[in-house]
Amino acid sequence: MDETEIKDSIEEFEQSLLKEMNERYILRLYVTGMTPKSIQAVLNIKKICEENLKGRYELEVIDIYQQPVLAKDEQIIAAPTLVKKLPLPLRKLIGDMSDKERILLGLDLKQK
């Protein structure tokens, strides 16, 4: 590798890192009322997002009892369910969001 190739590789890596750092996450958490499991899911996902996506995520919490049409449109069959709308690919994660490793993998924030 000559000096120009090394410089190009470094620039490519820096651009990729910058894009990743600026990528916005659009998340929806579907819950069933204010049950203990729903409350725990909200607290868990907020903590994960603040630790890993601070300033670059939108989290919308949707109570499927109050907005059943949204749950139907998203084909939600269990709650709590986290839907990662962006960045693609779309992902759905079910549970109380307490398994941090599984959530990070599902959000593509950690490699297998």
C-alpha positions, 0 to 999 in steps of 0.5 A: 500500500502506498501513502495515497491508498493509506490516506484514502482508506483512513478517509473512508473509515472516518466518513463511515464512522461519522455517518454512523455517529450521525445516523438517527434511530426512529423507534416505537415501543408498543405497550399495553397500558401502564402494567409493570412489564410495560413500565419496565420496558419503557425504562429499560429502552430509555436507558439503553438509548441514552447510553448508546444513542444519546441525541440521535434517536426518537422514541415513541411509546404507543399504548395499544389500548389507546391506539389499537389501529397503530398496533394493527397497522404494524402487525403487533402480536405481543407487547411490549414490542420495540420496532426499529423503523430507521435505520433499515432494516426494520426490526421488531424486538419483543419483551421487557427490553431487559436483555441489553445484549439482545437489544443492542444486537437487534438495533445493530449497535453491536456485532455478533 
